[in-house]
């Protein structure tokens, strides 16, 4: 894996807040703190995409099950009519 150097410009109040987080989280420098924040945000984004895909799949499954249940209900009603 190749490392890539990225330069970021940010306002000084943000840098101060990040530096205080570095101390709180026991990071050696600001770059570690920024990597941690980016990794967490990336994972959140990936989880949201994954959940959206699962929801779409679940909707299809529910629609199929509903259609199947309605078909079974029609068949049961037809069977009841035939018994009478």
DAZI-V321317 format. One record per backbone hydrogen bond with DSSP energy under -0.5 kcal/mol. NH is the residue of the N-H (numbers start at 1). CO is the residue of the C=O. If there is no record, write none. Layout:
# DAZI-V321317
nh-><NH,NH>
co-><CO,CO>
This chain:
# DAZI-V321317
nh-><6,14,15,16,17,18,19,20,21,22,23,24,25,26,26,27,33,34,35,36,37,38,39,40,41,42,43,44,45,46,47,48,49,50,51,52,53,54,55,56,57,58,59,60,61,62,63,64,65,66,67,68,69,70,71,72,73,74,75,76,77,78,79,80,81,82,83,84>
co-><4,11,11,12,13,14,15,16,17,18,19,20,21,22,23,22,29,30,31,32,33,34,35,36,37,38,39,40,41,42,43,44,45,46,47,48,49,50,51,52,53,54,55,56,57,58,59,60,61,62,63,64,65,66,67,68,69,70,71,72,73,74,75,76,77,78,79,80>
